[in-house]
Amino acid sequence: MKVQTLSFPNIDSLNDYIKKEQGNLRHFNCCLAFSGPDFDAGSALNSLSELNIDTIGCTTAGEIVDDNIFENSMSLMLLNLPENSFHAAYYATDKSDLNEIGQQIAELAKEKFDRSSILVYIGGLGTDGESLVGGIKSKSPANIEIFGGMGADNFRMQSVEVFFKDKAHPSGIAVLILDADKVKTSGKTFSGWNELGIEHQITKSEGNNLYEIDGKPALQMFKRYFSDILFERTSEDLFQFAGIYPLKINNDNGTHTLRSILMMNEKTQALILAGGVEEGAKFKFCPTPNLSVVDTTIDQFAEFAKDKDPDAVILNSCAGRHLAFGPMFEEEIERIYALWQKPSIGLMSYGEIGNSESGKECEFHNVSCAAVTLTFDN
């Protein structure tokens, strides 16, 4: 067996399964793991490590296995990858430059394989995924494929853990580098989100902190559009926000980038985004989507799925999509799975990494659904 997907509601059920099936599980050498913030991930990772299975992953705002959605479970994709076809690594991010870490990941990938693709999962709060992806791309070949995203914690904004081998870390970057000659990857990212109103300009920003829009406080401008939304106070100045009204930013090459709003700072009037933005960029706000967004996304994935027969599929869908879509989100996941009907795993995240809609290069996305297929021979 090349791939097996599993879901466990609690640590006892996972450990019981491992005890019963440990002989069969020793055939696997790699694992992707996603869990809710209340799951005892550390114990699970230790059990997998004892079987000599290299594991990476993160906490989530919901887990996906095949065409099913779970909450506060642990979802696993066990892989029997070709010999010497992958390398797992972990990078601490405390007081570190994310762009520099990205460059280090790229250099490691070149050292390990002649051609590579990269899966990367990000822990911690307020981490600028755009900077990390930019660092990887700056030291990589133009056609490098990067997939993964930011972990989540059910919108608590307290602790986003990243998993590496036998430990769950409160922050950091977990990486799986794949030999592209032995494990073929292909991916696409779609959002389907439509914008509204007039175009605005970012007049003051720093990384993923947006301070001014059209020369006025960013939070003030946002409330002009969405004055009836509810916030959850997390400290004296900070409010948590679900990210369901993203910014659709115009890029110079004619494409668009979406940026979710994760938190708001009442004192500075800043919007804290899931990814970095540049001063001078122009954008429009996006409203709550309707069913047509799901139909559009499925049509695009159906085109991507043509002539592909993968061994496994990995989904990374924004947690904001789940909140905004409601029951439509379950339909989207079911219809994506139906395109391949192959072992699938996924997470609901605070940010997505994958090929752009044009398919020309990998980017950091928000409120999008990113898919990557894995095809390999043993």
C-alpha positions in Angstrom: 0.0 0.0 0.0 1.4 3.4 -1.0 -1.0 5.7 0.9 -3.4 5.4 3.8 -5.6 8.2 5.2 -7.0 8.0 8.8 -8.9 10.1 11.3 -9.0 9.8 15.0 -11.4 11.6 17.5 -9.0 11.3 20.4 -5.5 10.1 21.4 -6.8 6.8 22.9 -8.4 5.7 19.6 -5.2 6.6 17.8 -2.9 4.7 20.2 -5.3 1.7 20.1 -5.1 1.6 16.3 -1.3 1.9 16.3 -1.0 -0.9 18.9 -3.2 -3.2 16.8 -1.7 -2.3 13.3 1.9 -1.5 14.1 3.1 -4.4 11.9 1.4 -2.9 8.9 2.3 0.6 9.8 6.0 -0.1 9.7 5.7 -0.2 5.9 5.2 3.6 5.9 8.1 6.0 6.1 6.4 9.4 6.0 3.3 11.0 7.5 1.3 14.3 7.2 -0.6 15.1 10.4 -3.2 17.7 11.0 -5.1 18.1 14.3 -7.4 20.4 16.2 -5.8 22.5 19.0 -7.4 20.4 21.7 -6.0 17.0 20.5 -3.0 15.6 22.3 -0.7 15.9 19.3 2.5 15.4 21.2 1.5 11.9 22.3 0.4 11.0 18.8 3.7 12.2 17.3 5.7 10.2 19.8 3.8 7.0 18.9 4.4 7.6 15.2 8.1 8.3 15.8 8.5 5.0 17.5 7.6 3.4 14.2 10.4 5.3 12.4 7.8 7.4 10.5 8.9 11.0 9.8 6.0 13.3 10.4 5.3 16.9 9.7 2.1 19.0 10.0 0.3 21.5 12.2 -2.8 22.4 14.2 -5.8 23.5 12.2 -9.3 25.1 12.3 -10.7 21.8 10.9 -9.4 18.6 9.3 -10.2 16.9 6.0 -9.9 13.2 5.2 -11.2 12.2 1.7 -14.6 13.9 1.5 -15.2 14.2 5.2 -14.6 17.3 7.5 -13.7 16.9 11.2 -13.1 19.2 14.1 -10.5 18.7 17.0 -9.6 15.3 15.5 -6.2 14.1 14.2 -6.0 13.3 10.5 -3.1 11.3 9.1 -1.8 10.6 5.6 0.6 7.7 5.8 2.9 7.5 2.8 5.3 4.8 1.6 7.5 7.0 -0.5 10.3 5.7 -2.7 13.6 5.2 -0.9 15.8 8.3 -0.5 13.1 10.5 -2.1 12.4 12.9 0.8 14.0 14.8 3.6 12.2 16.4 6.7 13.5 19.5 8.5 12.5 21.9 11.2 13.4 25.6 11.6 12.8 27.7 14.7 11.4 31.1 14.1 11.8 32.9 17.4 13.2 36.4 16.5 14.2 35.0 13.1 13.9 36.6 9.7 11.3 34.6 7.7 12.8 35.5 4.4 16.2 34.3 5.6 14.7 31.0 6.7 13.1 30.7 3.3 16.5 31.0 1.7 17.9 28.4 4.0 15.1 26.0 3.0 15.9 26.6 -0.7 19.6 25.9 -0.1 18.8 22.7 1.7 16.5 21.6 -1.1 19.3 22.1 -3.7 21.7 20.2 -1.5 19.5 17.2 -1.1 18.1 16.7 -4.7 18.9 17.8 -8.2 15.2 18.8 -8.6 12.9 19.2 -5.7 9.4 20.3 -4.6 8.7 21.6 -1.1 5.9 21.1 1.4 6.0 23.6 4.2 3.8 24.2 7.3 4.0 27.3 9.5 3.4 27.5 13.2 3.1 30.5 15.6 0.9 33.6 15.4 1.4 36.6 13.2 3.9 34.8 11.1 4.4 36.4 7.7 4.0 33.6 5.2 4.6 35.9 2.2 8.1 36.6 3.5 8.9 32.9 3.9 7.7 32.0 0.4 9.6 35.0 -1.0 12.8 33.7 0.6 12.4 30.2 -0.8 11.7 31.5 -4.3 14.7 33.9 -4.2 17.2 31.1 -4.0 15.3 28.5 -6.0 14.9 27.7 -9.7 12.1 29.6 -11.4 9.9 26.5 -11.7 10.2 25.4 -8.0 6.9 24.0 -6.6 6.0 25.0 -3.0 2.9 23.9 -1.2 1.5 24.0 2.3 0.5 26.9 4.5 -0.1 28.4 7.9 -1.5 26.3 10.7 -4.5 27.5 12.7 -6.2 27.1 16.1 -10.0 27.4 15.5 -9.7 31.2 15.5 -8.6 31.3 19.1 -5.5 33.2 18.2 -3.6 31.7 21.1 -1.2 29.0 19.9 -0.6 27.5 16.4 1.6 24.5 16.7 3.8 22.9 14.0 4.6 19.2 14.1 8.0 17.7 13.4 8.8 14.1 14.0 8.1 13.4 17.7 7.3 16.9 18.9 4.7 19.7 18.6 6.3 23.1 18.7 4.5 26.4 19.6 6.1 28.0 16.6 8.4 27.2 13.7 8.5 25.8 10.2 8.2 22.1 9.3 9.4 21.2 5.9 9.2 18.1 3.7 11.6 18.3 0.7 10.7 15.8 -2.1 12.9 14.5 -4.9 10.9 15.7 -7.9 12.3 12.9 -10.1 10.8 10.3 -7.8 7.7 12.1 -6.4 5.9 14.2 -8.9 3.8 17.1 -7.7 1.2 19.2 -9.4 -1.0 21.9 -7.9 -3.4 24.7 -8.4 -5.0 27.3 -6.1 -8.4 28.9 -6.6 -10.5 31.4 -4.6 -13.5 32.4 -6.8 -13.9 35.5 -4.5 -15.4 38.6 -6.1 -14.7 42.2 -5.1 -17.1 45.1 -4.4 -17.0 48.9 -4.4 -14.3 51.3 -5.4 -10.6 50.7 -5.6 -8.5 51.7 -2.6 -4.7 52.2 -2.1 -2.5 50.9 0.7 -0.8 54.1 1.9 1.0 52.8 5.0 2.0 49.2 5.8 4.8 47.2 7.4 4.9 43.5 6.6 1.5 42.1 7.4 0.4 45.1 9.4 -1.9 47.5 7.3 -2.0 50.9 9.0 -3.5 53.3 6.4 -5.9 53.0 3.4 -6.2 56.1 1.2 -4.4 58.0 3.9 -6.9 57.1 6.6 -6.7 54.6 9.5 -7.2 51.1 8.1 -9.7 49.9 10.7 -11.8 53.0 10.3 -12.0 52.4 6.5 -12.8 48.8 7.0 -15.7 49.6 9.3 -17.2 51.9 6.7 -17.9 48.8 4.6 -18.7 46.3 7.3 -20.0 48.2 10.3 -22.3 45.4 11.6 -19.6 42.8 12.0 -18.8 41.3 15.5 -15.3 41.2 17.0 -14.0 39.1 19.8 -11.6 41.0 22.1 -8.4 39.1 22.8 -6.6 41.8 24.8 -6.9 45.5 25.7 -6.2 46.6 22.2 -6.6 43.5 19.9 -9.7 42.0 18.4 -9.9 38.6 16.7 -11.6 38.6 13.3 -12.5 35.6 11.2 -11.0 36.8 7.9 -14.2 36.4 5.9 -14.0 39.9 4.2 -10.6 39.7 2.4 -8.7 42.3 0.4 -8.3 41.5 -3.3 -5.1 43.1 -4.3 -4.2 44.0 -7.9 -0.8 42.8 -9.0 1.3 44.4 -11.7 1.1 41.3 -13.9 -2.7 41.4 -14.1 -3.2 38.7 -11.4 -4.8 39.1 -8.0 -3.7 38.3 -4.4 -6.2 37.8 -1.6 -5.3 38.8 2.0 -7.4 37.8 5.0 -7.8 40.0 8.0 -7.0 37.9 11.1 -6.9 40.6 13.8 -7.5 44.3 14.4 -5.6 46.7 16.7 -7.9 49.3 18.1 -5.0 51.4 19.5 -3.1 51.7 16.2 -6.2 51.2 14.0 -4.2 48.6 12.1 -5.6 45.5 10.3 -3.3 42.5 10.9 -3.3 40.4 7.8 -2.4 36.7 7.2 0.3 37.8 4.7 2.4 40.8 3.8 1.3 43.7 1.6 3.2 46.5 0.0 2.6 50.3 0.2 1.1 51.7 -3.0 -0.8 48.5 -3.8 -4.4 48.9 -5.0 -7.2 46.6 -3.9 -11.0 46.2 -3.4 -12.8 44.6 -0.4 -14.7 41.4 -0.9 -18.2 40.6 0.4 -19.5 37.2 1.6 -19.5 34.8 -1.3 -22.4 32.9 -2.7 -22.9 29.4 -4.3 -21.5 30.6 -7.6 -18.0 30.8 -5.9 -18.1 27.0 -5.2 -19.3 26.2 -8.7 -16.5 28.4 -10.2 -13.9 26.8 -8.0 -15.0 23.2 -8.9 -15.0 24.0 -12.6 -11.4 25.2 -12.3 -10.3 22.2 -10.4 -12.1 19.9 -12.8 -10.0 21.4 -15.7 -6.9 20.9 -13.6 -7.8 17.3 -12.8 -8.0 16.2 -16.4 -5.5 13.5 -17.4 -4.2 13.2 -13.8 -4.1 9.9 -11.9 -2.4 10.7 -8.6 -1.6 8.5 -5.7 -2.6 11.1 -3.2 -4.2 14.6 -2.9 -3.4 17.2 -0.3 -5.9 20.1 0.3 -5.2 23.3 2.1 -8.4 25.4 2.4 -8.7 28.7 4.2 -10.6 28.6 7.5 -12.3 31.8 6.4 -13.9 29.9 3.5 -15.5 27.5 6.0 -17.0 30.4 8.0 -18.2 32.3 4.9 -19.5 29.3 3.0 -21.3 27.5 5.8 -22.8 24.2 4.4 -21.5 25.1 0.9 -18.0 24.4 2.2 -18.8 20.7 2.8 -20.2 20.6 -0.8 -16.9 22.1 -2.1 -14.8 19.5 -0.3 -17.0 16.6 -1.5 -17.0 17.7 -5.1 -13.2 18.2 -5.1 -12.7 14.7 -3.7 -15.0 13.3 -6.4 -12.7 14.6 -9.1 -10.0 12.0 -8.2 -11.5 9.7 -5.6 -8.0 9.1 -4.3 -6.7 9.2 -0.7 -6.9 12.8 0.4 -6.0 14.8 3.4 -6.3 18.5 4.2 -6.6 21.3 6.7 -8.4 24.5 7.2 -5.7 27.1 7.6 -4.8 30.8 8.2 -3.0 31.0 4.8 -2.3 28.8 1.8 0.8 28.1 -0.3 0.4 26.8 -3.8 0.4 27.5 -7.5 -1.4 30.6 -8.6 -4.5 30.4 -10.8 -2.3 31.0 -13.8 -0.2 28.0 -12.8 3.1 29.9 -13.5 4.5 30.1 -10.0 3.8 29.4 -6.4 2.5 32.1 -4.1 1.2 32.7 -0.6 -2.6 33.0 -0.7 -5.6 33.7 1.6 -9.3 32.6 1.5 -8.3 30.2 -1.2 -8.4 26.4 -1.7 -5.0 25.0 -2.7 -4.6 21.4 -4.0 -1.5 19.4 -4.7 -1.3 15.9 -6.2 1.4 13.4 -5.4 2.4 10.7 -7.9 5.1 8.2 -7.2 6.4 4.7 -7.9 7.7 2.3 -5.3 
